[in-house]
Structures are given as C-alpha cells and as structure tokens.
C-alpha cells in the first residue's frame, strides 16, 4: 500500500532515539531538524520503506543516513557492530558516489572526536573505477556503508565472494531515483533490488527524489511487489518547501521586428548583467554545441570579465576536465559555469545563487531540477531565470513557469517489460545458483518494471539464452545458460559464462560518430542519434553544403552531393530535448482560451489583462504574446490541444506542396503521427513524401499531388501499434536500437577474451544479426524489444494513440485551411530545414520578411 505522510514527527521524538554522539554532532552542525528529517528519520528508524521527494539542498541525503549512522554508532558503542554490509547506497553517477563518501567520512571523523575514540564505522565506494586492491580490501574488511552504482551492484550480486557480504543488508538507499526510473538503468536496478531483497529479506528501501510526478509510480518502482501485492511504501512529499524566485525574461521588447545582431548583443548583455549581480551563476543550454558557443561569446564580448573564471561542463568533455571544473566551482574559483544537461543531478558543486536557462527546458520537472541547483542550502531561495529568443519559446516558457509555480509537474515515463535487460539479468542470476523456471519468473515479477511480464516472453528469453536457435551459432551466438525443459531448471553454462557477463554488463549504449561519405570520399561526421532520424531521400546540411541521404553501412552514411532541395532535417535535431506531453497539453489549453477571447471580439486591453492574470510574465512578454496570437488569429486560425489545424501551402519557387499539421503534442508524439501519415501515403498512394517535425507539429511535403487527409483519416487508434511497427521496420532508428538491445542482451559482445569490439564492428554485426533473427521469427524477443523501445521510450505511441482516439470520438476537431504563406505559428516548423543553409542573422532577417508579408496580408483583410 502507498501512503502519503501528512504529519511530521515532533523534534523531541527524534531526539529521543538519537545516540548522544549523533545528537551532539547534529546540533553542533545544525540549529534544528529540517522538514524532510521530521518526516523521514523516524520512519527509516522504524524500518518502513520510504520515498522522500524534496528539492536539491533540502537535506534528503542526511535524512536517509541519520537513522542508519545512529544505529551503526550505537552498535559500535555496545561492541556489537558486525563485520558486514549494513547499508547499500546506489547512485546513478560515480561523481555523486565520491561526493557521498566525502560527506559521510568527514562527519564520522567529527563524531569520533566527540566520542574521543575510534568508532570503526567503515564507508567505501565500489564502482567501475575501483582498483583491484581496493576490492580485495573490502572482502577482508567489508564496509558497513557500501556506496555503488546500479551496474556495480549487479556485478557484486553475481560475484561468488562478494555476494556473501550482501546477505542481510538492512537498508538500501536509491539516490536520484527519478533519474534512474525513466530509463533502462532503472529497469536493470529494479531487478537487482529484487535479487538483493531475496538474500536480505528484512531490507528496508529508501528512495530519494527531486521534483517529479506521479510520486506514486516512483514509489511503486522503488518497492516492487511481494506475493502479487504491492509492498508498503510511505511518501514524504516536501517538493515545494523552498521559496522560489522564477522569471521569464526577453532581452528585447520585440522578438520579431528587432535586428538579429541587436537581439544577440542584448541577450549577452542581459546574461552579463545577471552574472555580475550574483556571486556564482550556472547557465543551462539544451545542447552541447550551444554550451561551447555561450562560453566563447561571453569571452569574446567581455574579455576583461571572463577569462579563467568561466567554464563549460558537458558529456563530451573528458572525465578529468569535468572533475577539474567541478573542483574549481566548489573552491569558488568560477564566476560562471555553462552546462548542457550534465549538472542537472545533485553533484555537490558548491554555492550557486542563480540559474539561467537559455531557451525552454521542455519540461516542468527538468526546469525545477535545474532551478534547484541554486540556493543549495535549506533556507536559501531558489532563483532561476529563463531567457527566450523567439515567440514560440516565450509562450512555452510562460506556461511552463505557470505550471512550476502552481506545482503542476509533468508525468515520468517508466519503461516496462524490457526483454533485453531481462536477458542480461537472467544470465547474471544463473551464475548465482540453479533455479526452477517458475521461481525465477516469480522473482522477476516482483519488480515493478516486470510485474506484467508474460510467461511466453519470459520463456522466449530463456530459450534464446539457452541456445535453442542453432542458426545463431553461425553468428557466434552461443548458449549462456542451460535450461532443462523437463525439470524446468536453469543454471550457468561453461567456464566463460561468468567472465562474459562481468565484462559486458550495463545498459548504456556505446555511441560513436558516423562518417559521411560521397562514394569513398569522407566529407565529415554526424552523431548516431542524428542518423536515426534519417530515411532515404532526406536532405541535411554538413559544413555548409547540402547532402541527400542514401543508406548507411556500419558506421558510414553514404550520401549524394548533387542536391537542390532544401534540408528536411536540421543539423541540431538529435540534441534537442523533447517537449513533455503534459506541458504541451497545458500550452494547448492556453491557446484555446486565447482563441475564445478573440472569437468573442474582446478588446486588446481585455486580452492583455487575461494574459497578465493567467501567466506570470512582464509587460513586454504579455504584449509579445498578445501580438503573436492576434496575428495567427487574423491571418489563419489558432490551433489548440482540442483543435488541429491542417494548413495547406504551395511554395511557388520549389513547386512543392506542404500540409502543415498544427499538432502541439510534443516531438515524441509528432514523430509517431508524421511517420504513420507518411506510411499511409506510401501504402495507398504510392508516393514518397518528405516529413519534418518539431514539438508544435509536423509537415508533409511532396512535388506531386497527394490526398493528405485521406491518408490521415486511415490512421486508426486501435491499429496505431501495427501501423507504426510497419512504418519503422526498415528504418535506421530500428537498426541502431536493435544494436543497443542486442548488446544489452549479450547477443553482441563489447568485450571478449580481453579484446574490445569497436562500435562500428558492433553495428555491422547487428545489421547481419537483425536479418538472422527475422528468419527465426519476425517477433524474436530482442527484435520485439527494439520495436518497443523505439515506439514507447524514444517516441510516445500511447499518447499518439490517445490523440487519434480523441479525433475519432470528436473530442479533437480537425480543420483544413489554405494559406498563401505559412502562418506565424508555422514559421519555426516550416523554416527548420532552411535554417541550416543560412547564417543566424540571415535566418532572423528571413523570418522578419515573412512576418512583414503576413502582416501586410492581415492589414488587407482588415
């Protein structure tokens, strides 16, 4: 049962359970217990499973450890502290693991000073970076608190020597549980938690999470099931205990009419003003390239202010460089740091008093997590500013800010029934002991991520691992376990099985750059995520030139250089964060309210008054929003979450006909809708079409006439799954994701007998392998998982089906209009392909010219 705790304990109740050493240390360091501590410490002491959700810097970690340290020190004082692991702490980041060790070792030293003797409480870190000698030390003297990562925990559970030390663990702490639950690392961990619970039946689970929703789902993920019943879990929800100072800023009053050079200069002047009026500022961009660009421009524009006191932090930098930046930030040597997404999690980076987001963070939860990096101490104010540079961003961020202030958090997506992760974990479990298939199945179903797993899928994974498919041996895929169908027993197979498992464990796919070639001539590189978006005939820009994608082989993309069409995929597409479906619906609702006001002939003042009351924006912003909606309403029609506008436009220069679908449901949904429509056109009208998507909609373009609405109406909600499976069957995205899944399932080994297989060789192997498994069955378990990953995790087929169902039930209206030029709401979508061919300032000038033409037509109408 999931229970929300409504009432905190009294401070004297907590003081009553504290050992005098802990009590003295705590009140030397802090004036009083924090709210998370008043709720959580007694529950952890009472061995209740608990999820604590609080902002960064709200003492979540100390809440989790206070009871545990109290018991360990109490046992030490009484001489009953055993030589075993009492607590396992799991963190998604190695850096966070090192932070926690430091933040535990120092307090323990201070407690020993208070006690006047050694207390003997040991803390150790076990990750991929831990040396063999340190691991050996742990076997002789096990740490009482073991700090690790999900991957290392799984290795320890399958290790003959170390797994014995994990018997009778009393507490499992999962930090940043929200960051794990939404991907396959979390799915992997959910099975490791059940494996650990099996050998530590009395183990208490403690989850620590930043701002996320729904908390009930995170709690279910944390605790899992026992005997088909959800385990008990208590939720401490103190997500909004800190004061927040949040604003959306525009560097200029007019986001369309202003010269780009002036807007660009104004933005950096605004950023500089904000940095200079604060001690330390953290700037978030949405892409790695933008991170480098911001650092470069600040240094160029203000050379006397920014030299050694500015740094960049993102995933492409080496570990050494990142650690150097983190250490300098802790020491107060940096005035400003610019990051993409790498500093969103709670690494201790010292004091930050302002967070700036350049452009929309795309989800309320992500914005609050980013904002929470400021005011890291409990009683500090969270201070964040979002700087916007176009009108779509302004509307999106204004609604996002409203949702953040009004505590409406978008929902997390937790992957379910991932068969590739299941294969890896079953391989690991076979190393522990012999299993009855039914017992193993029941243990797996205790995980929240596999509670709905079907026996048929489980047995297919077992049969693959047991080498049932002899034809796969031609591709060097051999049995990893043995399975006796008569006795229904499962166990490990061969001496190499353990080595293969230990050296290939993990869920994070290896990524690499793709070489782009014209014939045999290399012309540059693109990243894998970008290649996933390409289909034959797509046009993209590289090094200022246009190329048409033909096909990919391994890690090489072959292209045609003689292209005269505009690009269909912008070069920055792969780095974009997708807009969350919930936030998209909120923006759609705001659009609907604005449309109702214009339809009711409300005056400009009345509409502006509504914007001021509804959104938390300044005068400049509300006037920009008013003008934007007025132009769209006057020139075309305003789409919303319940009203899809299909805008037909013929480009007189290229003779191409565009159907622009205003479907503001986020890129993951629009990816599904656009591919389904393009597939229907291909099947029924035998036409290849060009598609482009963003968060606000998608377009379909062709030089020949097509009946777009006939194709759109063929897409039915009940058949969406089948349509999309056919639509992605021969795409690059499925080929790449199959490699990821095959590597997780250990069909493709990254490491074998000391040799590493490069990503390029892995991809070539997977392209041969995908055809081999199709010959066995088009529904082979790992191929089936690759399709599920594309449609459910990468895209959002569930929400796309709901949109189509809404249309079928007449809850969402679809209306066609014709326009002489793309409408204001279509600018960003329609122009995204063209923009790579232009310098930024030319692009802005182009938008400005189009805007002037639209305004001229509005005046003619009036």
BALOFI-611192 format. One record per residue (C-alpha): residue in one letter; y, z, x. Coordinates in steps of 0.5 Angstrom, whole numbers, plus 500, padded with zeros to 3 digits. Each point is the difference from the previous one (the first is absolute). Last residue first. Layout:
N
AYZX ...
This chain:
862
X589416482 X494495502 X505496505 X501507503 X493501501 X499494503 X505501505 X497507501 X493496502 X504496505 X503506503 X493503501 X497494503 X506500505 X499507502 X493500500 X501494505 X505504504 X495506501 X495495502 X505497505 X501508503 X493501501 X499494503 X496495496 X493497500 X497507499 X504500494 X497494496 X494504498 X503506497 X505496496 X497499494 X498508500 X506502502 X504496495 X496501494 X504506497 X507495501 X496494496 X498495504 X504493499 X500495494 X496505496 X494500494 X498505497 X493503498 X498507496 X494504501 X500507496 X497506502 X497504495 X497494496 X493503501 X498494504 X506501504 X499507502 X493498501 X502495506 X505506502 X494505500 X496495504 X505500505 X500507501 X492501501 X501494505 X504503505 X500496506 X498503507 X496506497 X497497494 X500493501 X499499507 X496507501 X495498494 X499493503 X498503507 X496505496 X496494497 X499497507 X497506502 X495501495 X498493499 X502497493 X500493502 X493502503 X496498506 X503493501 X507504499 X498505505 X499494505 X506497499 X504506501 X496501506 X503494503 X507501499 X499508502 X497498507 X506495501 X505506498 X496505504 X501495506 X507500499 X501508499 X497501507 X493503501 X499505504 X495501505 X497507502 X493499496 X503497494 X507501498 X504497494 X494499496 X499495494 X496502495 X502507501 X502502493 X507501503 X500493504 X497496494 X506503495 X505498505 X497493501 X500499493 X507502499 X502494505 X495495496 X503503493 X507499503 X499493503 X498498493 X493497498 X498504494 X507503498 X501496494 X493501498 X500507500 X507500497 X498496494 X493505499 X505506500 X505497496 X495498494 X501506496 X508499501 X500493498 X503495504 X500493496 X507501498 X503500507 X496493501 X503497493 X507503502 X500496507 X499493497 X500497506 X505494502 X499498508 X505502505 X497507499 X503507500 X497507498 X505506500 X499507501 X503507497 X504506502 X496502505 X499494504 X496494499 X500492502 X495495498 X499493501 X495496496 X494496501 X499496493 X493499497 X503501493 X495505498 X497503506 X506499504 X505503495 X495506498 X500502508 X507499501 X501505493 X495505503 X503500507 X507501497 X498506496 X496503505 X505500505 X505502495 X496506499 X500502507 X508498501 X503504495 X500500492 X506496499 X497494497 X506495500 X496494500 X503494504 X497493498 X503495505 X500493500 X501496507 X504494500 X502502507 X507499499 X501501493 X496506499 X497501493 X501507497 X496503495 X501508499 X494504497 X503506497 X495506499 X502505495 X497507500 X501503507 X507496500 X503493500 X508499499 X501493497 X504494503 X507499503 X504505496 X494505500 X499499507 X507500502 X502506496 X494504503 X502499507 X507501498 X498507497 X496502506 X506498505 X505504496 X495506500 X499500507 X507500502 X502505495 X494505503 X493500498 X495506497 X498495494 X500501493 X507503499 X503496504 X496494498 X502502492 X507500502 X500494503 X497496494 X505504496 X506497504 X498493500 X500500493 X493501496 X498493496 X494503498 X496495504 X503502506 X498507498 X493498499 X499496506 X503506504 X494505497 X495495501 X502499508 X500508500 X493499497 X498495505 X502504506 X496506498 X494495499 X501498507 X500507503 X493501496 X497494503 X503502507 X504495504 X496497506 X502502507 X501493504 X497499507 X496494498 X506496497 X504500506 X499493501 X502498493 X494496497 X502493496 X504497505 X504494498 X496493500 X502495506 X493502504 X498496506 X497506504 X493500497 X497507501 X494503503 X499508500 X496503506 X497507500 X493498497 X501493497 X506499495 X502494496 X505495498 X507504500 X506496500 X505501505 X508501500 X504501506 X505506502 X495503505 X495501494 X501498493 X495499494 X497495496 X494501496 X496494499 X493503501 X501508498 X504505504 X501507497 X494503505 X504496506 X505505499 X496506500 X497497507 X506500504 X503493502 X501497507 X503494503 X499493502 X493499503 X499493501 X492498498 X502496494 X506504497 X498507502 X502507497 X497506504 X499506495 X502507503 X495505499 X498506495 X494505501 X498503494 X501507498 X493503497 X497503506 X493501503 X498494505 X498504507 X497506496 X496496495 X498495506 X498506504 X496504495 X496493498 X498499507 X494504500 X497497494 X500501493 X503506496 X497502494 X500499492 X494502495 X499496493 X492502501 X498493498 X506496502 X500503507 X507499503 X501500508 X508500503 X504495504 X496494499 X502494503 X506495500 X500495506 X502494496 X493497499 X498507498 X504499494 X494496497 X496506500 X504503494 X496507499 X503502507 X500508498 X508500500 X500494495 X495503496 X503507499 X507496498 X496497495 X497506498 X507503499 X503494496 X494501495 X500507500 X508500497 X505503503 X505504495 X501506504 X501496506 X507501502 X500508497 X494501505 X494504497 X497493498 X499500508 X495506499 X497497494 X498494504 X498503506 X495505496 X497494496 X499496506 X496506503 X503501507 X497501507 X505503504 X507500503 X500493503 X499497493 X506503498 X504496505 X497493497 X501503493 X508501503 X500493502 X497497494 X505504495 X506497504 X498493499 X498502493 X507502498 X498504493 X507502498 X507499504 X506505498 X506497497 X506504500 X504501494 X508499500 X504507500 X505501495 X504507502 X506498497 X504500506 X495495503 X499496494 X508499500 X500498507 X494495499 X505497494 X506499505 X495498505 X497494496 X507498497 X503500507 X495497503 X500494495 X508500502 X499499507 X502504506 X498507498 X500506505 X496506497 X503507502 X496506501 X501508501 X495505498 X504507500 X497505505 X497507498 X493498502 X502497507 X499492500 X506498497 X499493501 X493498501 X499501492 X505493499 X494496503 X495504495 X504499494 X501493501 X493499501 X498504494 X506496496 X497493502 X503494503 X504503506 X505495498 X505498505 X502503506 X498508499 X505505504 X497507501 X505505502 X499507503 X494499504 X498506505 X494500504 X495494499 X494504498 X495495497 X500500493 X499493497 X505495499 X501499508 X496494501 X503496494 X505496503 X504504505 X508501503 X502506503 X507503501 X503505504 X494501505 X500505505 X499506495 X493502504 X496499494 X503493500 X499499507 X492502499 X499495494 X503494504 X496502506 X494500496 X501493497 X501497507 X494503502 X496498494 X502493501 X505497495 X498495494 X499506495 X507502500 X506504503 X506497503 X505505504 X507502501 X504505504 X499496507 X505495498 X504500493 X507503500 X503496505 X497493499 X502500492 X498493497 X495498505 X496507501 X500500492 X498493499 X494501505 X498506497 X500497493 X497494502 X494504503 X499503494 X501494496 X494497504 X495506498 X502499493 X502504494 X506504503 X500508501 X506503504 X500507502 X506503502 X502506504 X506504500 X504497495 X507497499 X499495505 X493498497 X504498493 X506497503 X495496505 X496497494 X506499496 X503496506 X493496500 X500498493 X508498500 X498495506 X494497496 X505500494 X506497504 X495495503 X497498493 X507498497 X500504494 X499497493 X493502499 X500508501 X507501498 X502507501 X498500508 X495505504 X496502493 X498507500 X494503496 X500508500 X496506501 X502507501 X494504498 X499508500 X493502502 X494503495 X499493497 X492499502 X498507498 X494498497 X494505502 X494497497 X494504499 X493497501 X493501496 X495495502 X499494495 X493501497 X494495501 X496505503 X506501505 X506495500 X506499505 X505505503 X505496503 X500493496 X500504494 X506504502 X504493502 X498498493 X503506497 X506499504 X502494497 X504499504 X503501507 X505504503 X497503507 X493502500 X496506503 X493501498 X496506501 X492500498 X496506501 X493500503 X495504497 X494495500 X501498508 X495495501 X501496494 X507502500 X501496506 X496494498 X504500493 X507500505 X497494504 X499496493 X507501498 X503499508 X497493499 X504499494 X506503503 X499495506 X499495495 X507500497 X505504495 X496507501 X502500507 X508500500 X500505493 X495505504 X506501505 X496506503 X492501498 X499507501 X492502500 X499507500 X493505501 X496495504 X493503500 X497495504 X505496504 X497502507 X493497498 X504493499 X502501507 X493499504 X497495496 X506496498 X500496494 X505506497 X504499506 X501493499 X502500493 X506506502 X502495506 X502495495 X503504495 X505503505 X499507504 X502507501 X495505500 X502508499 X495505503 X499495506 X493500502 X499503507 X494496503 X500494496 X507500500 X500500508 X496494500 X505496495 X505502505 X496497506 X499494496 X508499499 X503500493 X504494499 X495497494 X502507497 X498507500 X505505501 X499508501 X502507498 X497506502 X501507498 X499505505 X504506498 X503501507 X503507501 X507503498 X500499493 X507497499 X499496507 X493497497 X504498494 X505496504 X495497503 X496498493 X507498498 X501495506 X492497499 X501499493 X506495500 X498497507 X493498496 X504498494 X504495504 X494497504 X497499493 X506496498 X500496506 X493498498 X502498493 X496500494 X499508500 X494504499 X500507501 X493504501 X499507499 X495505502 X497497506 X495504504 X499506505 X501506495 X506504499 X497507498 X504505505 X504503495 X506498503 X498493501 X497500492 X507501498 X503495505 X496495497 X501502493 X508500500 X500493504 X496498494 X505503495 X506497504 X497493501 X501496494 X507503498 X502499507 X498493500 X504499493 X506504503 X505496496 X502495505 X498494497 X500500493 X494504496 X494499497 X495505501 X492499498 X496505499 X492502500 X500508499 X497504506 X504506497 X504500507 X502493498 X502502493 X504506503 X504495505 X501495495 X506502495 X504505504 X499495506 X502494497 X506504497 X502502507 X499507502 X506504503 X504501506 X496496505 X498501507 X500507502 X497501492 X494495502 X499504507 X500507497 X495498494 X495496504 X500506505 X499505494 X495496496 X502497494 X497501493 X505505498 X506495502 X497495495 X500505494 X507502502 X503493500 X498500493 X496494498 X503493497 X499498493 X498493497 X494498504 X498494498 X492500498 X495494501 X493502498 
